Amino acid sequence: MKQMLFLLTFLFLFLHHPATSSAADLTQLFLNGTKVNTEVPPQIIKGNTVVPVRVIAEKLNSKVAWNEAKRKVTVDKSGTKIEFTINDPTVYVNGKGFTLEVAPLLDNGTSLLPLRFIAEHLGIKITWDEVTRSVFLSSMETTATSANTETLSTLQSIQSSENDVSVQADRSITTDLFVLENPNRIIMDIPYSKAVSSLKNEIPVHSHLVQKITYALFSDQPTIARVTIDLKEKVVASTIQNKEKNQITLQLAQASHPVYKVVIDPGHGGHDSGAVGITGRFEKNFTLATALKVKTLLDQDSSFKTYVTRSDDTFIPLEDRATLANRIPADVYLSIHANKAASNIRGTETFYSRENSISFAQIIQNHVLEATGFPDRHVKQANYKVIKDTTMPAALVETGFLSNSEEEAALFSENTQNKIASAIVDAIREYLSIK
Ligand SMILES: [Zn+2]
């Protein structure tokens, strides 16, 4: 009756907390090559991995009993009897007491015990895999049968095409898939399998999404084959199992990402030359050249759709520039300028008009300032029409002073323009949190 109650409690908790075991970043447990779905994820407490004892013990054909009144768990496994009480660090094995560093605990109705202790007393070998952040357990008894070569599948080939990677075996295979980030890669573990000796460790790649495909025998006890797919970018992955053909196909699709609309506004143009530099050079030419460099860089990245308010020496009224950005509607707006004052005045400054533009202006200032190396004139508020009448985060950068001979020379150099352009792109990426 007690066991029945325990089971019901377990089912209830399981049904009501289905998400707890599926979060991707949690430690996963594998027993003899098969994933163990635990109602409560393994946890690390004071450096000890604690795991749900019941699910593991039952998979090892042990009997588990729970005494609700005494909060006591008894695990019975052919001659070994483990008894423990929740929150009591003393655990009894066949009547002999052991003191644990971490006392047994109850989490969501599930009792957890330090993994090392369970493993030692139930005869399990533990392997921690840092790559997939998983704990692999193998019991001595069952591996004796799985080591029998008759039950092993032989992987005959691993092939890559543009959108998939397929594994061909001589009998039916299954896989545990790990989709990992930083770096982006996919691990396909194929339990009870081993590759034919002629299979190369590095598989030729025929996909623009994939960097490298490698094969290795991950574990010998039990036998687990591991195919590692290093990716060039984040992908959406799924597998198709074809039992008749003894084949598993990993399908890869480009992960969709948001596309940000960016408006780059080269100041002035046409009859409006903007500032005239100390040697007579026009601001409008500097702003256009630099804006087009920014556009070229942004266009290389599919995260952006880039617009320029002018792409040649044309006069565009200020209100038309703001209207264009609002109509798109753009996600960010940057107006590029250069300044004029007394010849000894120098420096880079960035303006915002509205509250929602302060952080964008600050990030632009940080990056552009670093690129120019000019004095820091900081971020300031000013109601310039293009940054006031636009609605999205908008900034106007005064990169430097054309009235200063040193800054004019730098701003008209290819080198400084390229540096400013890539600084602006870095700033936009940082602001939009694009990696
Ligand atoms: Zn200007």
Residues whose N, C-alpha, C, O or C-beta is under 5 A from the ligand:
A	BS01	ZN	G267 G274 H337 A338
